[in-house]
């Protein structure tokens, strides 16, 4: 599967069919459901998805400081919560319905800007989206958005883009819709993506979906590319919590580095060169850890 067009389409059903499903690869508390070298070629601009279950109160847990360029990262919490403490953005709590948005653009180092919140663990998804050529070398842009500031439509929190006339506060590019949904046990909901966004997928954090679109916790499914609806129903055994996305296909090839995704070899080289420059500056800056244990995003 090297192109979004490789996914089959159907004109006979009134709902969107599933064409592929995966449980990814689990290593410790993280399950990698998609990376730029595999399903990212199919679902671009969506190129990476991790399902994590972390105890950030444990100093051995969490992510090391690492770089990015050419992409944006979006972290949503499906259970528990995290604390953010960044001089540029203040202090607060990201629980269910809240998110962190970060456009890495021309280069950034991060990984310790979030710390343990009021719960023992935090479960959620980290997503990457590839950026267009006009954005892949823009300045870094970070947002920490608490749940009360994220609009909802029915059971869905609008994380990126807009849905049914409701727009997310994230400063994300057009052509991407990303929702966090808690579907009550035994209830049904229909996702109707914009007609300009034929790419669609979902991933389940907890619970079970049944009916036309069955999916279990820890599973990611990809839908055929059509303009049809996606019908979803939670099992009667409990609520289903999942993320679901649609997008206009990213028309550029993916040029992939260790932590970077760009639209050309030259653009990748430029991004990685800036990451290396920032690495030297980061070392020179010394210990940047805050009193609450976070390490702010490092950028120009």
N, C-alpha and C positions, 0 to 999 in steps of 0.2 A: 504494500500500500504506500505508494510514493506521492500521491496527489489526492486532494479531497474528491476529485472526480472519479477516483477508483471505487468509491462507495456506491453500491447499487441504489437505484430509485424504483419506486413503484407508483403506479397510477390507479391501482385497484382498491386499495384500502382507504378508509376515511380518516385514519390516524397514522402517525409516523411509526414505522417499524424499526426494531433494533437490528443492526447489521453486524455488531461486534460487541463482545463483552470481555472484561479482564479483571483479575484480582491483583495484577501487578506483581511486585517482588517486595517482600517484607524483610527489613533488617532492623532488629530491635524494635523501638517504638514507632518506626516510620515505614509506611508502605508506599512505594513509588508506583503510581498508577499510569503515568505517562511521562516520557522524556522527549527532548527535541530530536533524538536519534531514532525514535520509533513512531509512536502515534502522533507526535508533534508534527510530522510531515503530512498527516491526514487532517488534523484539526486546526492547523495554524490559521489564525494567530494564537490559539491556545496551544502551548508547546510543552507544558510541564505541569504535573499535578502530584502532590504528596498528601497522603492522609497521615496525620501525626497524632500521637497520644503521649504527651511529655509531662514530666514533673520538673518544672523550671525552678523549684525550690531546692532541688538537688544540684549542687555545683558541677557534678559530672554529667548532667543531662543538658539537652539543648544543642544549639548549633554553634560551631566555631565562627569567628569573624571571617567573612569571605567576600569576594568582589562580584559585581555584575556590570554588564553594559549591554545596551541595545534592546533591553526588555523592561517590562514592569512586573513587579511581584504584588500579589494580593493575598493576604492572610485573613481567613475568617475562622471564628471559633464556633464549634457546634456543641461543646459541653465544657463547663468550667469557665475559666477566665484568665486573662493575662493583664499585667500592669505595664504601661508605657511611661517613660520618663526621659524626655529628650528636650534639651534647652530650647530648640527651635519650635517645639510644638506643645510644650507643657507636660502635664502629668494627668493620668487618668486610667481608666479600666476598660478593657475590651472583652466583653462577654458575648453570649449568643446574640447575633444580629449586628454586632460591631465588626470593624475590619481595619486592617492596616493596608494602605495603598502606597507603593513606592515606585516611581518611574526612575529606573537606574540611568537611562539616557547615556551620556558620554562616559559614565563610570562612577562607581560608588563602592564602599566597603561597609558591610553591615553584618548582623547576625546576633547581636546582643542588646538590641534596643528594647526588647521585651523581656520581662522577668515574670516570676511566679506571682499570681494574683491571690485571691482569697480562697481558692480551691486547691486541693492537693495536686491535681493534674489539669491539663487543658488539652482538649481534643479538637481538631479542626483540619482545614485544608490550606495548603499553600499552592497557589496557582501562578504560573508565568504566562504572560502574553508577549508575543513578538511585536515590536514597534515598526511603524512605517519609516521610510527613509527620512522624512522630514522631522521625525521625533527621536530617532535612535541615537542622535548625538546632542539632544537638548540637555538643559540643566536638570539636575536631580530634583524631583518633586515628591515630598513625603506628606502623607496625611494619616492621622490616627482618628478614626471616627467611632465614637461610642454609640451604642445601640439606639439610644433615644434620638439620635440625629439621623438615623437611617430610615427612610420611608418604607412603608409596607403596602402591598396590594394583596388582600386576602391573606393566605398563609405565607406569602413570600416577602422577604427583605430584599430590596433592590440594591445590590452591591455595586454593580457597574452598569452604566447605560441608563435606559429608561424602559419602563414597562407599563402599559395601559395608562400612559400619560403622566406617570410618576417617575421622576429622575433622581438618580443617586447623586450624593454630593461629591463623589470621587471625580477628580479631574482626569478622567480616562478618555481615550480617543473614541470617536464615533465608530459604529459598526460592531459593537460588542455589547451583549446583554448577559449579565451574570447574576443569578438569584440564589439566596439561601432560603430553604423552605422547611418549615415544620408542618407536616401534614398529619392531622389528628387521626387516631386509630379509626379505621373503618370508613374514612371520608375520602372523597374524590376531588381532583383538581385537574384542570386542563391548562397546559402551557401552550400559548400561541405566539411563537416568535414573530418578529417583524418579517415581512416578505422578502426583505433584502438580506436576511441572515439565514441561509439554508443550512449551515453547519449547526449541529446540535448534539449535545451529550449530557449525561448526568452521572453523579457519583454519590453513593449512599454512605453516610457516616454511621447511622444507627437505625434499627428497625427494618421493615421489609415492605417493598412495593409488590403488589399483585395485579392481576388483571391483564390488560393489554401490554403493560410494560413491567414485567416482573424483574426485581433486582433486590439483592440482599446487602446487608451492611458490609462494607469493604469492597464493594463491586463498582466498577465503572462501565457504562454502556454508551455506545455510539449509535446515533440514529442515521437512517438514510437521509439524503439531501433532497428534501421536498419543501413545499410551503404548507404542509399539513400540520395539524395540531398534534400535541403529545398528551395522551390521556394517562393519568396517574392515579393510583388508589393505594392507600396505606392498609396494611393488614389489620385485622381486628385485634391482633395481639398487642398492639402498641403503636405509638406515634412513629412516623418515619421522618428522619432528618436527612436532607440531601442538598447538594448544590446542583444547579442546572444552568447550562450556558448555550447561547447561540451566537453566531457571528457571520459577518461577511467574510468570505475566504480571503486570506492574506496572499496576494499575487506574487510574492517574492520567494526565491529560494532561501533556505535556511543555511546560514554559514555559522557553524557552531564552534565555540571555544569551551573551556572547562566550565565557565559560569556565564558565558555570554552567548547571545544569539543576535546576528546581524543579517543584513540583506545582501551583502557582497563580501568578497574576500578583503578588499581594501577597507571597507567599513569595519570589519572584524579586527583587522590589524590596528586600525586607529583606536578602537575601543580598548583593545588589550594593552596597547602602549600607554594609554592614559591610566588604566588600572595599575600598571607597574609604577608609573610616576606617583600615583596616589599611595601606593604601598610604601614607597620610600618616605613620603611625607608622614604617613601614619606611624611608622617606626620612630621618626624624629619627634612626633608629638608625645610619645611616652604613654603613661597610664592615663586613660581618659574615663575610667570607671566612675559612675556617679555614686552618691551615697546610698541610693536604693539598689545598687548592684547592676544597673544597666550600663551599656556602653553606647553612646550616641552614634547615629549614622555618620560616617566620615565621607565628606564630599568637598568639592571646591567651594 
